[in-house]
Amino acid sequence: MATTQTYGLLTAEQKTFYDRVLIDRLLPTLVYQTYGQKRPAPKKEGDTVNFRKFNALTAATTPLTEGVTPAGNSLSITSVNGTVSQYGDYIVFSDKVDTTAIDPIITETVQVLGDQAALTIDTVIRDIVTAGTSVQYANGRASRVTVAAGDILTGTEIKKAVRTLRKNNAKPMQDGFFVGIIDPDTEYDLMSDSAWINVSQYQDKTNIYKGEVGQLFGVRFVRNTNSKIFTGAGAAGVDIHATMIIGQNAYGVIDIEGSSKPQTIIKANGSSGVADPLDQRSSAGWKAMLGTARLQELAMCRIEHYCSL
């Protein structure tokens, strides 16, 4: 006899559909997760992952003596720990709503939850990445509280940040560019620079980053409406925007066997047993587990600046 696979009283086909709806809402906004070093981890091995990196050796400038074996060197290893946490949310609706609602309530709910999951994951990673120690204040200001109205992000600031990364021997991405994460207000200011190249002007349009808007002085910029803003933190209480310029392996994102991909959880009427004796409640939710760690402070630079109004 044939059997039907179910998932919380839903068929496997329904589960696949709702997962697809959730992920479709996630993809456009997961900016910070995209540019982190992915670190897969097995289950049942704890909630902390150790990132290890071999530190560079200094130049061996002492000439070798013929027939004499030199003392040699030793490796220096730096380790950084990242801890995973679980995130999620759900919405409960009654059997009456499910029966009388004009809209397809579960599908619409999963779409809303997909937006929330994207915002959650992006925010968790963003807040760790933007807390780094490598920072540049626009217009030569000494600190965040001294950044004032008019201290906008310019091409000169981008060149300074790129110079800093290159002096730190930070590696650009594999295409030879660093990545800049900017919000729409910052994008507006940068587009005024005469050297700005809009994405529509690219000769090669086959390898454009998701959300990419343009490039300037060795940096390809992607738009993120969830960029970090320090509200009222500048001089005279102006908002300070944080633009991240990122190289390879600046930070890591931990994924325990795919658990950083949000899981859709649908509980149909009747799935709660005696906790719902009249089959009055159903729910839709999501959960994900991820962790983030800054790996190389010198491979990223946070530029804090004002934005034109």
N, C-alpha and C positions, 0 to 999 in steps of 0.2 A: 504494500500500500504506500502510495506517495505521501510524503509529509511536507508541510510548509514551515520553513524557518521563520521564527518570529523574534522580535526584539521589543520588549515592553508592550506586547500585544500589537505590534506593528510588523508587517512583513518585511523581509530583507530589502525588497525593492523600495518600499516606502522609506526605510532607514537610509538607503543610498540617496534617495531624492532629497531628503531633508539635510543630509550631510553636504550635498552638492550646493543647496541653497545657502547654507551657512558659509561654506568656503568661498563661494562667489562673492559674498559681501566682504570677506576678509581680504582678498588679494589686493585690491587697489590701495589699501592704506597701511599695509605692513611694511613700512619703510625701514625702521630701525632693525627689524629682524633680518632683513635682506642682506645687510652689509656686515653682519657679525660672523666671526669664525664659527662654523657649526661644529658642535662637539656631541656626537651621539654617545649614549651611555646605556648599559644594560639594566634591566630591572633587577630588583632585589640586591642591589649593591650600594645601598645608602642614598642619601639625598644630597651629597656633596661630591663635586667633581673637581679634580686637581688638574689645572692647566699648567704644563711645564714648558719652559722655553730655554734654549741654550743661548747663553750670552755670547756676544761677539768677542773674538780674540784681538788683541792689539797687534800691530804690524811687527813682524819678526825682522828687525833691521840689523841685527848683529850678524856679521859674516860667519859662515861656518869655517871651522879650522879643519884642514885636510886630515882625514884619518881619525878625527875626534868626534865622538857622538855627543851631540848637545844634550842639555838637561831635559829638554822637552817641555811640554806645557800640560795643563790640566783643564778640564771642562768646568765651567761655572754654570749652574742651573738655577733659574728663578722659578718658583712655583706660585700660582695664584689659585685660590679656591673659589668656587662658585656653588651656591646652594640653590636647589630648586624649591619652588613653592607652587601650590595649587591654587587656581583661580576659577571662578565660575559664578553663574547666576541662573535663575529660572523664573518663569511666570506661570501662575496658576489661573485657570479659568474654569468657570462652572459649566455643568452640562447644559444649562439653559442658554448661556452664551454660545456654546458650541452648536446648539441646535438652531438658534434663531439668528445668528450673526449673518449679515449679508456678505461679508468678505470671507475668503478662505482663512479662517482664524489661525490655524496652526502654521501654514506657510508664511503668513504675514508676521507671526510671532517669531518664527525662526529667522526671518530676514532682519527684524529689529535686533534680535540677540546676536546675529552675525556682526552687525555694526558695533555692538557693545563689546564683543569678544575682540574684534580688531583694535578698537580703541584701548581696551585693557592691556593687551599684549604689547602694543606699540608704546603705551605710557610706561609700563613697567620697565621695558628695556631703555627707553629714552631717559628716564629719571636716573638710572645708573650711569649711562654713558655721559650725560651732560653734567655729572658731578665730578668730572675729572679735574686734575690739577694743572693741566696745560691750557692756559687761558690768555687771550689777547683782548684788550679793551680798545674800542674804536677811537680813532683820533688821538692816540697816545695817552688816553686817560689812565690814571694809576689804579683805579678800582671800580667796581660796579657802581658804587654810590656817587662816583664823580662823572659817570657817563651822562651827558646832558642832551637835551633836544638839539637836533642837528648833527649829532655824532652817528651818522648813518653808515651802513656797510657800503664800501666802495671797492673798486678794482684794486686800489692801493692796499687796502686791508687784506684782500685775497692774496695779493702777491706777498705780503708779509707772512701770512699764515703758511703759504706754500714754501717760502724760504725757510721758515722754522722747521717744517716737516722734513725738508730735504737736508738741512743741517743736522737733524736728528737721525739721518739715514733711514727715515720711514719709507717703506716701499709703497708706491701707488698701486692701484688695482691692476689686474693683469692687462688691461688695455692701455696702461701708462698714465692714467688720470687718477687724481684723488677724487673723492666723492664729497659734495657739499649738500647738506640737508637744510633747506630753507622754507620759510613760510611765505604765503602770498605777498605780505607787506614787504618783506625783504626782497623777494623776486622783483617787485615793482621798482625798488631803488636800484638794484643791480642792472636792470634792463636799461637804465639811463646811461650806463658806461658805454663809451663808443666802441670798446673792444668786445662787448658782449656778443656772443653768437647764439642766436635763437635756434632751438631744436629743428625748426622748419627749414633752416639754412644748411643743415648737415648734408654733406655729400653722400655719406653712408648712413642710410636710414634703416639698416637691417639689425643693428646692434644697439638700439636705443634702450636705456634703462626704463623700467616702468616708472612713470611719473616724472621723467626727465624733462626739463624746461629749457636748458641751455648750458653753455660752457664759457668759462672765463679763466685765462691764465693757468691752464693745467688742471682745472677743476670742472667736473661735470656735476651739475646741480639737479637735485630732485626735489619736488615740492612735497611738503608735508604740512597739512593744516593742523597737526598736533605737535608742532615744534614747541620747544621750551620757551616760556616767557616768564620773566621775573617781574610780576606785577607791582608797579609803584616803587621799584627798588633803586631807581636812578636818581640823579640830581633833580630836585624840585618834584619828586614823586613820579617821574616818567617811567613808562614800562621799558624794560630791557629785554631785547630779543637775543636768543642764543642760537648762533649758526655753527654747526659742527662741520669741520673739514676732516675727513677720515681717510686713513691709509689702510693697507692690508693688516689683518690680525690685530686691529686696535682693541677689539673686545670680542668676547665669545658668548655664544648662546647655546645653552645646554638643552639637549632633547633626549629624554629617556624613552627609547623605542617608539618614537612617533607621538609621544604624549603632549608635545608642544602644539600639535595640530588640534584645534578644539574639537571635542567630541560632542555631537548632538545627542541629547537625551530626551526622548518623548515618552511620557507616561499617559496612557489612554485611560478613559473612564473605566473603572473596575480593576485597575492594576494595584490598588492599595489594600485590598482585602478588608479586614475589619476596621482599618483606620479610615475607610471611606465606605461605610455599610450601605449607603444608598447610591453608590456610583455617581456622585455629584461633582467630582473634581478630576481634572486632567491637567497636565503641565507640559511645558517645553523648556528645556534648559541647555546649557553648555558647560563644559569644564575643560581646562587645559593645565598642564604642569610645565613650568619652564624656569630657567635660571639664567642670569647674566653676570658676567664679570669683566671689568676692564683689565685687559691683558698688558697693554703697552701704552702708558700715558704719552710717550713721545711720538706715538703714531697717530695722534689726533690733536686737534686744536679747536677749542671753543672760542668763538669770537662773540663778545657781548657788545651790543650796539643798540642805538635808537632806530626807529623806523619812521619814515615820513607819514604824515596823516593826510 
